Amino acid sequence: MDKRSLAQMAQRFREAEQRTEILRQELAVAIRQASTDDVPQKDICEATGYTRQQVRRIVLAGEAEDGAAS
């Protein structure tokens, strides 16, 4: 592994991290929308692989953001 190859790999990793963050945010929006649309929390958990607590935190974080924006 030379320096150039290592730098390219590090750059690819940083780009993947950025894409992951964007997708994480999009998934959070989708979870909040599903909750608003009355999709049962059980179904959200099954679809995402998240626990009920994780789903609650995501939904509550969205409500806090909405409250702060008002």
CNS distance restraints for C-alpha pairs under 8 A (distance, minus, plus):
assign (resid   1 and name CA) (resid   5 and name CA) 6.19 0.50 0.50
assign (resid   1 and name CA) (resid   6 and name CA) 6.49 0.50 0.50
assign (resid   2 and name CA) (resid   6 and name CA) 6.18 0.50 0.50
assign (resid   3 and name CA) (resid   7 and name CA) 6.09 0.50 0.50
assign (resid   4 and name CA) (resid   8 and name CA) 6.21 0.50 0.50
assign (resid   5 and name CA) (resid   9 and name CA) 6.20 0.50 0.50
assign (resid   6 and name CA) (resid  10 and name CA) 6.15 0.50 0.50
assign (resid   7 and name CA) (resid  11 and name CA) 6.14 0.50 0.50
assign (resid   8 and name CA) (resid  12 and name CA) 6.20 0.50 0.50
assign (resid   9 and name CA) (resid  13 and name CA) 6.18 0.50 0.50
assign (resid  10 and name CA) (resid  14 and name CA) 6.28 0.50 0.50
assign (resid  11 and name CA) (resid  15 and name CA) 6.22 0.50 0.50
assign (resid  12 and name CA) (resid  16 and name CA) 6.17 0.50 0.50
assign (resid  13 and name CA) (resid  17 and name CA) 6.21 0.50 0.50
assign (resid  14 and name CA) (resid  18 and name CA) 6.35 0.50 0.50
assign (resid  15 and name CA) (resid  19 and name CA) 6.33 0.50 0.50
assign (resid  16 and name CA) (resid  20 and name CA) 6.02 0.50 0.50
assign (resid  17 and name CA) (resid  21 and name CA) 6.21 0.50 0.50
assign (resid  18 and name CA) (resid  22 and name CA) 6.38 0.50 0.50
assign (resid  19 and name CA) (resid  23 and name CA) 6.20 0.50 0.50
assign (resid  20 and name CA) (resid  24 and name CA) 5.99 0.50 0.50
assign (resid  21 and name CA) (resid  25 and name CA) 6.27 0.50 0.50
assign (resid  22 and name CA) (resid  26 and name CA) 6.25 0.50 0.50
assign (resid  23 and name CA) (resid  27 and name CA) 6.03 0.50 0.50
assign (resid  24 and name CA) (resid  28 and name CA) 6.24 0.50 0.50
assign (resid  25 and name CA) (resid  29 and name CA) 6.34 0.50 0.50
assign (resid  26 and name CA) (resid  30 and name CA) 6.24 0.50 0.50
assign (resid  27 and name CA) (resid  31 and name CA) 6.09 0.50 0.50
assign (resid  28 and name CA) (resid  32 and name CA) 6.22 0.50 0.50
assign (resid  28 and name CA) (resid  58 and name CA) 6.28 0.50 0.50
assign (resid  28 and name CA) (resid  59 and name CA) 7.88 0.50 0.50
assign (resid  29 and name CA) (resid  33 and name CA) 6.14 0.50 0.50
assign (resid  30 and name CA) (resid  34 and name CA) 6.07 0.50 0.50
assign (resid  31 and name CA) (resid  35 and name CA) 6.18 0.50 0.50
assign (resid  31 and name CA) (resid  44 and name CA) 6.99 0.50 0.50
assign (resid  31 and name CA) (resid  55 and name CA) 7.37 0.50 0.50
assign (resid  31 and name CA) (resid  58 and name CA) 7.52 0.50 0.50
assign (resid  31 and name CA) (resid  59 and name CA) 7.18 0.50 0.50
assign (resid  32 and name CA) (resid  36 and name CA) 6.15 0.50 0.50
assign (resid  32 and name CA) (resid  58 and name CA) 7.18 0.50 0.50
assign (resid  32 and name CA) (resid  59 and name CA) 5.29 0.50 0.50
assign (resid  32 and name CA) (resid  62 and name CA) 6.92 0.50 0.50
assign (resid  33 and name CA) (resid  37 and name CA) 6.05 0.50 0.50
assign (resid  34 and name CA) (resid  38 and name CA) 6.33 0.50 0.50
assign (resid  34 and name CA) (resid  39 and name CA) 5.30 0.50 0.50
assign (resid  34 and name CA) (resid  44 and name CA) 7.40 0.50 0.50
assign (resid  35 and name CA) (resid  39 and name CA) 5.49 0.50 0.50
assign (resid  35 and name CA) (resid  40 and name CA) 7.22 0.50 0.50
assign (resid  35 and name CA) (resid  41 and name CA) 7.17 0.50 0.50
assign (resid  35 and name CA) (resid  59 and name CA) 7.35 0.50 0.50
assign (resid  39 and name CA) (resid  43 and name CA) 6.71 0.50 0.50
assign (resid  39 and name CA) (resid  44 and name CA) 6.90 0.50 0.50
assign (resid  40 and name CA) (resid  44 and name CA) 6.52 0.50 0.50
assign (resid  41 and name CA) (resid  45 and name CA) 6.15 0.50 0.50
assign (resid  41 and name CA) (resid  52 and name CA) 6.86 0.50 0.50
assign (resid  41 and name CA) (resid  55 and name CA) 7.51 0.50 0.50
assign (resid  42 and name CA) (resid  46 and name CA) 6.24 0.50 0.50
assign (resid  42 and name CA) (resid  52 and name CA) 7.37 0.50 0.50
assign (resid  43 and name CA) (resid  47 and name CA) 6.07 0.50 0.50
assign (resid  44 and name CA) (resid  48 and name CA) 6.07 0.50 0.50
assign (resid  44 and name CA) (resid  50 and name CA) 7.89 0.50 0.50
assign (resid  44 and name CA) (resid  55 and name CA) 7.64 0.50 0.50
assign (resid  45 and name CA) (resid  49 and name CA) 5.36 0.50 0.50
assign (resid  45 and name CA) (resid  50 and name CA) 5.03 0.50 0.50
assign (resid  45 and name CA) (resid  51 and name CA) 5.81 0.50 0.50
assign (resid  45 and name CA) (resid  52 and name CA) 6.26 0.50 0.50
assign (resid  45 and name CA) (resid  55 and name CA) 7.10 0.50 0.50
assign (resid  46 and name CA) (resid  50 and name CA) 7.38 0.50 0.50
assign (resid  50 and name CA) (resid  54 and name CA) 5.92 0.50 0.50
assign (resid  50 and name CA) (resid  55 and name CA) 6.50 0.50 0.50
assign (resid  51 and name CA) (resid  55 and name CA) 6.36 0.50 0.50
assign (resid  52 and name CA) (resid  56 and name CA) 6.13 0.50 0.50
assign (resid  53 and name CA) (resid  57 and name CA) 6.17 0.50 0.50
assign (resid  54 and name CA) (resid  58 and name CA) 6.28 0.50 0.50
assign (resid  55 and name CA) (resid  59 and name CA) 6.17 0.50 0.50
assign (resid  56 and name CA) (resid  60 and name CA) 5.94 0.50 0.50
assign (resid  57 and name CA) (resid  61 and name CA) 5.91 0.50 0.50
assign (resid  58 and name CA) (resid  62 and name CA) 6.34 0.50 0.50
assign (resid  59 and name CA) (resid  63 and name CA) 6.42 0.50 0.50
assign (resid  60 and name CA) (resid  64 and name CA) 6.18 0.50 0.50
assign (resid  61 and name CA) (resid  65 and name CA) 6.21 0.50 0.50
assign (resid  62 and name CA) (resid  66 and name CA) 6.15 0.50 0.50
assign (resid  63 and name CA) (resid  67 and name CA) 6.11 0.50 0.50
assign (resid  64 and name CA) (resid  68 and name CA) 6.15 0.50 0.50
assign (resid  65 and name CA) (resid  69 and name CA) 6.20 0.50 0.50
assign (resid  66 and name CA) (resid  70 and name CA) 6.50 0.50 0.50
